[in-house]
């Protein structure tokens, strides 16, 4: 057991994925249901802790920034929204030029046959968050900017101390509970998907679409790091290497928010200052969704093309633009982005309760973990850029030098 603790997080997650697939294929249902039960309980705990994470990190991050906090908020949100729009637009460009070459009507029938296959946990824990993610992020903005203003005017230290200690508490919970249990959570997720066969049923039909979307995820994240590296003089490929830990964590958890503690370390390894990382990484987990947007756009195009419906760029761009805002409520649970998209599907002519929507959900969920991984990886690239913008442009510190990338982090 002691040796297992010394194994890095990425090997543990990869092992959890492999064992989960094997368990779902070869072990009895009662065992898989135990794993699913644990994942369900842990998922409830994640849903409970995520708004508190946002409140703890974002509030303290903004409060620590002091001068220019409001401007930094605007810059970060603008960069995140533009990145999300660009990701969706590139996905449409790829989909419209490649997908029509191999989509057939027979694929629709094969996928609908695998719908509705689930394995229920033995019991669930009705643990609800104190407030939702959107409410948490708005309250964190308000409190962080206000505390920053109070401190600039010679007061607010008592309130800042409370926020600082609350941040320490949440950090300790993440280090002692969330991160160590992530591999078991991942094991439960993959054992269920392997047991019911739904993932493989979709992949067997849509593997070419799946590969195209994953390639676009990787290319887009690579470009983001190249831009960030060029702007700061850092090696983009060294930063990409440091980001692998966050990437694989997101693949397993399928949650941007659940990956925040690991991604904070990735940002630190890539030379992002602590105050910027504490602000940008949790905020990015809620507002920066290029990977999810790439996946949703590709899936929506696929459905519209299959059913011979209008799939013009102008129409889908309307959906991309509104989802760039609506998906701020998505982080926290696997599939959160596509669930947030459901109320807006009528924009492109898909009824939320229709078979097309069900097919869209099935197709999206198969690729959700990789979209989430692209989201969190992009958050780190954005943080590298914001670190420079804040220090040189907002604070006007012309002598600022970027923190070097750690080449071999532990």
N, C-alpha and C positions, 0 to 999 in steps of 0.2 A: 504493500500500500504506500509505504514511504517512497519507494522508487517511482510509483505512478505519479506522485505529487511533483516529482522532479522533471517529469516529461513536459515539454512545452505545450502550450494551449493548442496550437495548430495540429500536432500529431494526435492529441487527445480527441480533437473534433473529427479528424479524418477517420480515426479508429471507431468513433461513435457512429459515423455514417455507415462505414462498412459493416459493423456489427448489427446496426439497425436493419440494414437491408437483408442480411443473413437471417436475423431473428424473425423478420416478417415472412420470410420464405420457408423456413424450416422448423420453427418452434411453434408450439400449440397456441391456440387463441388466448387461453387464460394468461399466458406469459406476456403476450403482446398487449393485452388489455391492462396488465399491471403497469407496463411502460407507458401506455397511453394515459393511464390515470395519473401517473407522476407528472407527465408533460402537461396535463390539464391543470393540475394544482399549481405547478410551477408557472404556467402561463397566466393563471389568475394572479399569482404574486407579482409577476412582471407587470401586468396591467395596473396593479395597485401601486407599484413603486415607480413606474415610468413618469407620471406627472410630478412626483416628488423629486425625481432626478432632474427633470426640466427646471423645476422651481429652484432647486439647490444650486445647480451649475450656472444657469443663465442669470439668475438674480445676482449671485456673487460675481460672476464674470463681468456683468455690466457695472456693478458697484465698484469693482476694482479698477475699471478703466478710467473712471473720473472724467476728465475733460474729453469731449468728443464722443461720449457714449451714444447719444442720439444719432449722430452722423454715422457712426460705425454700424449701428443697427440698420440704417437705411442702405448703406453700401452692401452689407452682407445679404440682406433680403433681395436687393436688386440683382446682385451677382447670381444668387441662387435661382431666382425666378427666370432670368435670362438663360441660364444654363439648362433649366428644365424645359423651356420652350425650344431651345436649339436641339436638345436631345430628342424631343418628340418630332420635330421637323425632319431631322436626319433619319429617324425611324420610318417616317412616311416615304421619304425619298428611296430608301432601301426597299421597303415593302412593295411599293408600286412598280418597281423595276425588276424585282426578283420573284416575289411570291406567286404572281399569276402563272409562272412557268410550271408549277407543280401542284397547284391546288385542284382537287377533284371533289365531286359531290360525294363519292364513296367515303371520304374522310369524315364528313359530317355524321354519317350513320355509325361509323366505328366509334367515334368519340361519345356520342349520346348513349351508346350501349354501356359505357363505363360509369355513367353518372349515378349518383346516389349511393355509392358504396362507401360506407363509413363503419368504424369500429368504436363503439361508445366506451368511455371509461367506466369503472365500477362505481365510482361516485365522483361528485364534483364539490368544490368549495366555493360558495357564493361570496367571494371576496371582491368588493367593488371599490374603485378608486374614490378618494375624497372629491376629486374633480377631474374633468376630462383633460386631454392633452391640449386642446385649443384654449380652454380656460386657464390652464397652467402657464402656457407660454405668454398669454396676454398679461396675466397677473405678474409673471416674472419680469416682463418688460417694464411694467408700471413701477414695481418695487425697485428694480435695479436702477432705473434712471432716476427715481426719486431719492434713493439712498445716495447715489452719486452726487446729485444736486445738493443734498443736505451736507455731505462731507466737504464739498467745495465752499460751503458757507459756514464752516466751523462747527457743525453739529452732526447728529446722526450716527455717532460712534457706537452707542448702545444697540441700535437697530442693526448696524453692520456686524457687531459681535455675534448677535443672535444668528444672522444669516451665515456667518463664517463657521460657527459651531454646527449649525444644521448641515452645511456643506460637508463638514468632517464626518458627521454621522452617516450621511448617505454614502459617502466615499467608502467608509468602513463596511457598510452593508454590502456594497458592490464587491469589495475585495474578499469578504469572508463568506458571502452567501451566493451572490448572483454568478460571478465568474467561475467559481469551482463547480457549480452545478450545471453550467451550460452544456457540457458534453452529455450529461444524462438527459437533459431536455431534448438535445439533438437526436439522441438515440431513440427516444420515444416517438419523435416526429417521423423519422425515417422508417422505423419498424412498422408504424401504422400505414404509411404510404406503400411500403413494400407488401404488407399483408393484403390490403384490399386491391392492389394491382392497378389503381387508378392512374398513378404517375406513368407506369410503363405502357398502359393502354394509350394514353395521350402521346407519349414520346414515340411510340411505334409508328404513329401516323404523322406526327408533326416534327419529327427529328430535324428535318431540313430547316423549317421555320425556327425551331429552337436554336440550332447552330448559328443561323444568320443573326438572330437577336443577341446571342451571347457574344459573338464576334464584334458586333456593333458596341455592346457594353464595354468590352475590353479596349477597343479602339478609342472610344470616347473618353474613357478614364485616362488612357495613356496620353491623349492630346491635352487633357486638363493638367496633368502633371508636367508635360513638356512646357506648357504655357507658364505654369507656376515656377518651374525651374528656370526658364529663360528670364522671367521677371526678377528672380531673387538670386540668380547665380548659383543655384543648387543643382546637383545631378538628378535629373528626373527619374532615372532608372534605379538609382539608390533609394529614392523616396518610394518608388513603386515596390521595391523589394521589402521595405519596412512596412508597407501597407498590407502585405499579404495576410498578416495575422488578423487584421480587421476584416479583410475580404472573406476569409474562410469562416470567421465567426458569424458574419452576416449570412453566409450561405447556409449555415446550420440553424441559426435562430430564426431566419426569415423576418427579422425585425430590426429596423434602423435604430430604434430607441434602445432595444436590448443590447445593441453592440456599442453603445456610447462609452462604457468604461474601457473597453479594449481600444476603441478608436481614439480616445484621449491619449493613450500611451503611444499609439501610432503617430499622432500629431506631434507629441513631444520628441519622439525619435527622429522626426523629420524637421526638427528645429523650430517648431511653432512655440512661441512664448506661452507660459502657463495661463496668463489672463486672457489671451486671445483664444487659446484652445478651449478653455472653460466656457467661453461665450459662443464661439462659432460652431463647435462640434455638436453640442446639444441643440442649438438652433438649427443647424444644417440638417439634423436628423428629422426635423419637423417641416422644413420648408424647401429643402433641396432634394428633388426626386427625379433626376434625369434617367436613372436606370429603370425605375418604375414607369416613367413616361414613355421610354423607348419600348418597353414590353407592352404596355397598354395600347399604344398606337399601332404596333405591329399586330396585336391580337384583334383590335377593332377593325383594322383594314382587312385582315383575313376573313372575319365574319361577314363584313359588308360585301367583299368580293365573292365569297361563296354563295351568298343569297342574292347576288346580282342587284345590289342596292347602290345608291349614290355613294361613291368613295373618293370624291374630289378633295384636293388639298384644302381648299377654302372651307369646306364643311368640317373636316377633321381638325383643322387649325382652331376652330371655335371651341371644340371639345378640349384640345390641348391647353388653350388659354385659360379656360375656367377650371380645369383640373389642376393647373399649376397653383391655383389658390385653394381649391377644395381639398386637396390631398394633405394639407397641413394637419388634418385630423386622422391621417392614415397610420402613422407609426404606432407600434405597440403590439400589433398582432399580425401573424402571417396572413397575407391576403388583404391587409387593411386598405391598400391603394385601390384595388379593384372594387372593394365594397364601397369606398368613398365615391367611386366613379359611377356606381349604379344609378343614383338619382339624376345624373346628367346624360345618360345614354340616349334619352329621347332626342337630344340635339342631333344625333346622327341617324335617328329612326329606329333605335333598338329599345323595345319596351323592357323595363327592369325585371318584369316577371315572366318574360318570354323564354322559349327554348334557346333562342339566340344568346340571351344574356347568360343562361346557364352554361352554354357552350363556351362563351367568352371567359367565364369564371374558371372553368376546367382548364382551358388553355393557358390562362394567365397563371394560375396557381402552380402549374408544372414548372414555370420559369421564375416564379416569384423570388426565390432565394437568390438567384443571380442578379436580378434587378435590384434587390436590396443591397447586395454586395457592391454593385456599381454606385448606388446612392452614397453609401458610407465612405467609399473610397474617394468619390468626388468631394465629399465634405472636407477631407484632409487637404486636398488640392486647393479648395476654396480658402481654407484656413491659412495656408502658406501665403496666398495672395493677399488676404485681408491683413495679415500681420504686417506686411510691408506698407500697404495703403494706410493703415492706421498710424503707423509710426512716422512715415515720411510725408504723407499728404494731410492727414487730419491733425496730428500733433506738430507737424512741421520740423521734425527732427532729421535734418539733412545728414547728420553724422551716424545715423542708425545703420547697424550692420546685422544681417540675418544670422541667427544662431545656426551653427553647422549641423549637417545631418549626421546622426549616429550610424556608422557603417555596420557595426555588429552588435545590435542591441540584444540584451539578455531576454 
